[in-house]
Amino acid sequence: MASRRILVSSALRASAAVRPARPIFTIAARTARPSLAPRAFAPFAKSLRNYSVKEQPTKDFKKWEFEELKKLVEDGTHDNIVIVDVREPYELFETGKIPGAINIPITTAVQSFHIPEEDFEEMYGFERPSKDKELLFYCKAGVRAKSAAHLAEHAGWKKVSDYPGSWLDWAAQNGPVESVKRS
């Protein structure tokens, strides 16, 4: 009995050694990756890409200076110009805004220039400025204002301008401030 046990166990060991085990993962790997060619070629693909180094031409908008904007605000003669503050509402609550400015935050400006009139009014609480009026954008430091001006131009406004000094310049030069209350 003991000899039979030794014979059977050694025979099993021998059969396992003769027949190599097939790993299961090669079958799964073949179905997950149909071809090795794209991966093998990938290191060389970067060198074939063509990158453009030309800068896209951008329209240069009218740039407002502090004195001319202050005169416009104090005279109240901006019937054809809509001053747009593109800062976030919490920024307006903290600092106030240029008197008469409307708030269209840059984070929602992309959609707001393209949504229907009724949706715009429901979202912001005022009518969307008509496309025949000039939109004068400002923010905190001028970066978001320039982006918003490009968005408005892309959406169809022909008269677009920005105040590069924006709020930091306005506050530093003691321009008039309209406080904004939380609603």
C-alpha positions, 0 to 999 in steps of 0.5 A, spaced: 500 500 500 505 504 501 509 502 495 503 504 491 502 511 494 509 512 492 508 510 485 502 514 484 504 520 487 511 520 483 507 519 477 503 525 478 509 529 479 512 526 473 506 528 469 506 535 472 513 536 470 512 533 463 506 537 461 507 545 462 502 549 465 498 554 461 497 560 464 490 563 464 492 570 464 494 569 456 487 568 454 485 574 458 490 578 455 489 576 448 482 578 448 483 585 452 489 587 447 488 585 440 494 587 437 501 589 440 503 593 434 500 600 436 503 599 443 510 597 440 509 603 435 507 608 441 514 611 443 515 613 436 509 616 435 510 622 439 516 624 434 511 624 428 506 629 431 506 636 428 505 642 433 503 649 431 507 654 433 503 660 430 499 664 435 492 665 433 491 672 431 486 675 436 482 681 436 485 687 440 479 690 444 478 697 446 482 698 452 479 703 457 483 707 462 481 709 469 479 716 468 475 715 462 471 709 465 470 714 471 467 719 467 462 715 464 460 712 470 459 719 473 456 722 467 451 716 467 452 717 459 453 709 458 446 708 455 449 704 449 455 701 453 453 695 458 459 695 464 459 687 466 463 685 472 465 678 471 467 676 478 464 671 482 458 674 486 462 673 493 467 677 490 462 683 489 459 682 496 466 683 499 468 689 495 462 692 491 462 693 484 463 699 479 456 703 479 451 701 474 455 694 472 451 688 471 454 681 474 455 675 469 460 671 472 466 668 468 464 661 470 457 661 467 459 666 461 460 661 456 453 658 457 450 665 458 451 668 452 448 662 448 442 661 452 435 663 450 433 670 452 428 667 457 433 663 461 438 668 461 433 673 465 431 667 469 438 666 471 441 673 472 435 677 474 435 682 468 435 682 461 441 680 457 444 686 453 442 686 446 448 685 441 448 692 438 450 695 445 458 695 447 460 690 453 465 693 457 468 687 461 472 688 468 474 683 473 479 683 479 485 684 475 484 684 468 485 676 466 478 674 466 475 680 463 479 679 457 477 672 456 469 674 457 470 679 452 473 674 447 467 669 449 462 675 448 465 676 441 465 669 439 457 669 441 456 675 436 457 681 440 460 686 435 462 692 440 466 689 446 471 692 450 475 691 457 478 695 463 485 692 464 486 695 470 479 692 473 477 692 480 484 693 483 486 699 479 479 702 480 479 701 488 487 703 488 484 710 485 478 711 489 473 710 484 466 710 486 463 704 489 456 701 489 455 696 495 452 689 493 447 686 498 446 678 498 439 676 496 
